[in-house]
Amino acid sequence: IEKAKGEIILFIDELHTLVGAGAAEGAIDASNMLKPALARGDLQCIGATTLDEYRKHVEKDGALERRFQPIFVDEPSIEETVEILKGLRDRYEAFHGIKITDDALKAAAELSSRYISDRFLPDKAVDLIDEACSKARIEIYSMPDDLKRLEQRLSQLTKEGQEAVQATDYERAARLKAESEQLREEYTRGREQWMRERGIDDKVDVEDIAEIVSRWTGIPITKMLETEKEKLLKMEERIHERVVDQHEAVVAVSDAIRRSRSGLKDPNRPIGSFIFIGPTGVGKTELAKALAEFLFDTEDALVRIDMSEYMEKHSVARLIGAPPGYVGYEEGGQLTEAVRRRPFRIVL
């Protein structure tokens, strides 16, 4: 850094780990070692950390905090994420040998924002693109043995042709080139026919992205690809196919879902919370099952909690997990674990 005469930038990821790092009796930690250089301006430094870790570690050290200018980096919007993905597209296409459509980039941003709640943009959208490309590449490269042999022979002919040119054996080079072109045509025809028969494409589109999201979340592909507007406009009609009457309850639930999908709700709160009141057998549970099937295409997306099992004070630990230091803390609660593993659920 001294030899660079200031023409170097030090980037420290997980900056909060410097606080207390290397501290021992008679020694100073890493953050205190950097403070003099930062104060003199000898060192240009960029640190990265999360907001929680910044408050927990860096803010407590006022001298260290003064030597940095905090810049809060917010999660990009869906539109900004699409632009980021367009900038990364060439790199991923070159690495995987797969074409990525514009619709796939848009779907990666939109579907990850809607269905993957425990991560942030653009990271989760980039991972979607990467995994979809990897899946397509694996399918393409799982070719039959005869095509693999043709591919290997093509590579060998190309190498021999280059060696012949370097040895100025142009007659042999021309012969190898003609053989290579003939073999390449045969390989291309065979590969295209095999891909058609297997239904394999050499590009990533919306369906590929939806398949990866479905694998991550358990939500069926058909529900993700169905037009949201058409689906929500027919919500009451679809629910009434299973639930007879109970019009008021169905309308109230449907309106809450539509408000959520239109963006008129707090993203940190549930889509809706309802109390179905009525005697046994009128369809309260059936409405919850119908709602789970409508939203997520399966009744398995319903978590049923019988509160009669939690009448004792201590039994709440089974529901939300034991507090730190108590037996069962690492196991989690029946409700919290179910929702954490699959956030898009109906809780009854």
C-alpha positions in Angstrom: 0.0 0.0 0.0 2.9 2.4 0.8 4.6 1.6 -2.6 1.3 2.3 -4.4 1.4 5.9 -3.0 -2.3 6.0 -2.3 -3.3 4.6 -5.7 -4.9 1.6 -4.2 -8.3 0.9 -2.6 -8.6 -1.6 0.3 -12.0 -3.4 0.3 -12.9 -5.2 3.5 -15.9 -7.5 3.4 -17.6 -8.2 6.8 -16.0 -5.1 8.2 -17.5 -5.7 11.7 -15.1 -8.7 12.1 -12.2 -6.3 12.5 -13.6 -5.1 15.8 -11.9 -7.2 18.4 -10.0 -9.4 15.8 -6.6 -10.3 17.2 -7.1 -8.6 20.5 -5.2 -10.2 23.4 -3.5 -9.1 26.6 -0.9 -6.5 25.6 -2.1 -6.3 22.0 -4.5 -4.2 20.0 -7.2 -5.4 17.6 -7.2 -5.1 13.8 -9.5 -2.1 13.8 -7.2 -0.1 16.0 -4.2 -0.9 13.8 -6.1 0.6 10.8 -7.3 3.8 12.6 -4.0 5.8 12.3 -3.6 5.1 8.6 -7.3 6.0 8.0 -7.0 9.2 10.0 -3.9 10.4 8.1 -5.5 9.6 4.8 -2.8 7.1 3.8 -5.3 4.4 3.3 -8.4 4.5 1.1 -10.8 1.9 2.4 -14.2 0.6 1.6 -15.9 -1.7 4.1 -19.1 -3.8 3.7 -21.3 -5.1 6.5 -25.0 -5.6 7.2 -27.0 -2.9 9.0 -27.5 -5.1 12.1 -23.8 -5.9 12.4 -23.0 -2.2 11.8 -25.2 -1.2 14.8 -23.9 -4.0 16.9 -20.1 -3.6 16.4 -19.1 -0.5 14.4 -21.4 2.1 15.9 -20.1 1.2 19.4 -16.6 2.2 18.3 -17.0 5.9 17.8 -13.4 6.4 16.7 -13.8 3.7 14.0 -17.2 5.0 12.9 -15.8 8.6 12.4 -13.2 7.3 9.9 -15.9 6.0 7.6 -18.7 7.7 5.7 -21.8 5.4 6.1 -23.6 4.8 2.8 -26.8 2.7 3.0 -27.2 0.4 0.0 -30.9 -0.4 -0.4 -32.3 -3.4 -2.2 -32.8 -2.6 -5.9 -36.3 -2.5 -7.4 -37.5 -5.2 -9.8 -36.8 -2.8 -12.8 -33.3 -2.1 -11.5 -32.7 -5.8 -11.0 -33.6 -6.5 -14.6 -31.0 -3.9 -15.7 -28.4 -5.6 -13.5 -29.2 -9.0 -14.9 -28.9 -7.6 -18.5 -25.4 -6.4 -17.6 -24.5 -9.9 -16.3 -26.1 -11.8 -19.1 -23.1 -11.9 -21.5 -20.9 -13.3 -18.7 -23.3 -16.2 -17.8 -24.0 -17.0 -21.5 -20.3 -17.3 -22.2 -19.7 -19.4 -19.1 -22.6 -21.8 -19.6 -22.9 -21.7 -23.4 -26.6 -21.0 -23.0 -28.7 -18.2 -24.4 -30.8 -16.2 -21.8 -34.0 -14.5 -23.1 -35.1 -11.0 -21.9 -38.3 -12.6 -20.6 -36.2 -15.0 -18.5 -34.4 -12.0 -16.9 -37.7 -10.3 -16.1 -39.2 -13.5 -14.7 -36.2 -14.1 -12.5 -36.6 -10.6 -10.9 -40.4 -10.8 -10.6 -40.7 -14.4 -9.4 -37.8 -14.2 -6.9 -39.2 -10.9 -5.5 -42.7 -12.5 -5.1 -41.9 -16.0 -3.9 -38.4 -16.0 -2.2 -38.8 -13.9 0.9 -35.7 -14.9 2.9 -33.1 -13.4 0.5 -32.7 -10.1 -1.3 -32.5 -8.8 -4.9 -30.4 -8.9 -7.0 -28.7 -11.9 -5.3 -31.6 -14.3 -5.4 -32.4 -13.4 -9.0 -28.8 -13.9 -10.1 -28.8 -17.3 -8.4 -32.0 -18.2 -10.3 -30.4 -17.4 -13.6 -27.2 -19.3 -12.7 -29.1 -22.4 -11.6 -31.4 -22.4 -14.6 -28.4 -22.1 -17.0 -26.6 -24.9 -15.1 -29.7 -27.2 -15.5 -30.0 -26.4 -19.2 -26.3 -27.0 -19.7 -26.4 -30.4 -17.9 -29.3 -31.5 -20.0 -27.5 -30.6 -23.2 -24.2 -32.2 -22.2 -25.9 -35.4 -21.3 -25.7 -36.4 -24.9 -25.7 -40.0 -26.2 -22.3 -41.7 -26.6 -22.4 -41.5 -30.4 -22.7 -37.7 -30.4 -20.0 -37.5 -27.7 -17.7 -39.5 -30.0 -18.4 -37.2 -32.9 -17.7 -34.2 -30.7 -14.4 -35.7 -29.6 -13.5 -36.5 -33.2 -14.2 -32.9 -34.2 -11.9 -31.6 -31.5 -9.2 -34.0 -32.6 -9.5 -33.0 -36.3 -9.4 -29.3 -35.4 -6.2 -29.9 -33.4 -4.6 -31.9 -36.2 -5.5 -29.3 -38.8 -3.8 -26.6 -36.8 -0.7 -28.8 -36.4 -0.7 -29.4 -40.2 -0.9 -25.6 -40.9 2.0 -25.0 -38.5 4.0 -27.7 -40.3 3.2 -26.1 -43.7 1.5 -29.4 -44.8 -1.3 -27.5 -46.5 -2.6 -30.5 -48.5 -3.2 -32.5 -45.3 -4.7 -29.4 -43.7 -7.2 -29.0 -46.5 -8.1 -32.7 -46.3 -8.6 -32.4 -42.5 -10.7 -29.3 -43.0 -13.0 -31.0 -45.5 -13.4 -34.0 -43.2 -14.1 -31.7 -40.3 -16.8 -29.8 -42.1 -18.5 -33.0 -43.1 -18.4 -34.3 -39.6 -19.6 -31.0 -38.2 -22.7 -31.2 -40.4 -23.4 -34.7 -39.2 -22.9 -33.8 -35.6 -25.2 -30.7 -35.9 -28.0 -32.7 -37.5 -27.7 -35.4 -34.9 -27.6 -33.0 -32.0 -30.6 -31.0 -33.2 -32.6 -34.2 -33.7 -31.7 -35.5 -30.2 -32.6 -32.1 -28.6 -36.0 -32.1 -30.5 -36.8 -35.6 -29.3 -35.9 -34.8 -25.7 -37.6 -31.4 -25.8 -34.3 -29.7 -24.8 -33.6 -26.1 -25.8 -30.3 -24.3 -25.8 -31.8 -21.2 -24.1 -33.2 -20.3 -20.8 -36.8 -18.9 -20.9 -39.6 -18.1 -18.4 -40.6 -21.8 -17.9 -37.0 -22.7 -16.9 -36.9 -19.9 -14.3 -40.4 -20.9 -13.0 -39.2 -24.5 -12.6 -36.3 -23.5 -10.4 -38.5 -21.3 -8.3 -41.0 -24.2 -7.9 -38.1 -26.4 -6.8 -37.0 -23.9 -4.2 -40.4 -23.0 -2.8 -42.7 -26.0 -3.6 -45.2 -23.8 -5.4 -46.4 -25.4 -8.7 -45.2 -24.0 -11.9 -48.7 -23.6 -13.3 -49.7 -21.2 -10.6 -46.6 -19.0 -11.2 -47.1 -18.8 -14.9 -50.9 -18.3 -14.8 -51.8 -14.7 -15.5 -52.3 -13.0 -12.2 -55.1 -10.7 -13.4 -57.2 -13.6 -14.8 -56.6 -15.7 -11.8 -57.7 -13.1 -9.2 -60.7 -11.9 -11.2 -62.1 -15.4 -11.0 -61.1 -16.1 -7.4 -64.6 -16.2 -5.9 -65.8 -18.5 -8.8 -62.9 -20.9 -8.3 -63.4 -21.1 -4.5 -67.1 -21.6 -4.8 -66.4 -24.8 -6.9 -65.5 -26.3 -3.5 -67.3 -24.2 -1.0 -71.0 -23.9 -1.3 -72.6 -20.6 -0.1 -70.6 -18.6 2.6 -70.5 -15.8 0.1 -69.5 -13.1 2.6 -66.5 -15.0 3.9 -65.3 -15.8 0.3 -65.6 -12.2 -0.8 -63.7 -10.9 2.3 -60.9 -13.3 1.7 -60.8 -12.7 -2.0 -60.7 -8.9 -1.5 -57.7 -9.3 0.9 -55.8 -11.4 -1.6 -56.4 -8.8 -4.4 -55.3 -5.9 -2.2 -52.1 -7.8 -1.4 -51.4 -8.6 -5.1 -52.0 -5.0 -6.1 -49.3 -3.8 -3.7 -51.6 -2.1 -1.2 -50.3 -3.9 1.9 -47.3 -3.8 4.2 -44.7 -6.3 2.8 -43.7 -7.3 6.4 -47.2 -8.4 7.4 -49.4 -11.3 6.3 -51.6 -11.1 3.3 -54.6 -11.4 5.6 -55.7 -12.6 9.1 -59.3 -13.8 9.5 -61.4 -15.4 12.2 -64.0 -17.8 10.8 -66.8 -18.0 13.4 -69.6 -20.6 13.2 -70.7 -24.0 14.3 -69.0 -27.2 13.4 -69.5 -28.4 9.9 -70.4 -25.2 8.1 -67.2 -25.1 6.0 -64.6 -23.1 7.9 -61.8 -25.6 7.5 -62.9 -26.4 3.9 -62.6 -22.7 3.0 -59.0 -22.7 4.3 -58.3 -25.8 2.2 -59.9 -24.3 -0.9 -57.8 -21.1 -0.4 -54.6 -23.1 -0.1 -55.4 -25.1 -3.2 -56.3 -21.9 -5.1 -53.2 -19.9 -4.1 -50.6 -22.7 -4.1 -52.3 -25.5 -6.1 -52.1 -28.0 -3.2 -53.7 -28.6 0.2 -50.3 -29.4 1.6 -49.7 -25.7 1.8 -52.0 -25.6 4.8 -50.6 -25.7 8.3 -53.2 -26.8 10.8 -52.7 -25.9 14.5 -55.1 -27.3 17.1 -54.9 -24.7 19.9 -56.5 -27.1 22.4 -53.1 -28.7 22.5 -51.5 -25.5 23.7 -53.6 -24.7 26.8 -50.7 -24.9 29.2 -48.3 -22.0 29.5 -45.2 -24.1 28.8 -46.7 -25.6 25.7 -46.1 -22.4 23.8 -42.5 -23.6 23.3 -43.8 -26.3 21.0 -45.5 -23.7 18.9 -42.8 -21.1 18.5 -39.7 -22.9 19.9 -37.9 -22.8 23.2 -36.0 -19.6 24.2 -32.1 -19.7 24.1 -30.6 -21.8 26.9 -33.6 -24.1 27.2 -34.0 -27.7 26.1 -35.3 -27.8 22.5 -34.0 -24.4 21.4 -32.2 -25.8 18.4 -35.2 -27.8 17.2 -37.5 -24.8 16.6 -41.3 -24.7 16.9 -43.9 -26.6 15.0 -45.4 -23.4 13.5 -42.2 -21.3 13.1 -40.3 -24.2 11.4 -43.1 -25.0 9.0 -43.4 -21.3 7.9 -39.6 -20.8 7.8 -39.2 -23.8 5.5 -42.1 -22.8 3.3 -43.2 -19.2 3.8 -46.1 -19.3 1.3 -48.6 -21.2 3.4 -52.1 -20.9 4.9 -52.0 -21.2 8.7 -55.3 -22.5 10.2 
